[in-house]
Amino acid sequence: MAKIVLAMATTHGPQLHTTVEQWQLRVKADKTRKHPFRDGLYGFDELVEMRRTEGLDARSSMDMQKSYHSRCHAAMEKLADKWEPQAPRSP
């Protein structure tokens, strides 16, 4: 019988498999749909207005996005390091 020795989870978001420069390609799609936030659904521009005090401009800068990208990939490397010794093997 199989034995569970490790459980892992991660997002499957585009940030993990695209370059930072490609992240901006999401903006067009994001502007065309509603997004859940707190207790409702809002358009992109509504959310920008609602969250104007959160410093999203600075957090969305290319420098910050490069930092997020690096952190995501560092975290994925940590997961890979934990996975490798536990990876399924053929008998």
C-alpha positions, 0 to 999 in steps of 0.5 A: 500500500502507498504511504504519503510521505510529503504533501506540497502545494503551490499556485499555478499562476502565470508568475511562475512560468513567465518573465517579469516583462510578460506579467504586464500582458495580464493587464489587458485581460484583467481590465475586461473582467470583474475581480473578487475583493472583500465582499463583492466583485469589482472592475479593474479601475474600481479596484485601483480607486478603492485601493489607492492608499495601499501604494500599489503603484510602488508595489507594481514597479518593475523593480518590485516585480523583479523582486517578487519574481526572484522570491517566487523562484527561490521558494520553488527551489526550496520546494524542489529541494524538499521534493527530491529526496521524497520523489516517487521511484520505480520499484 
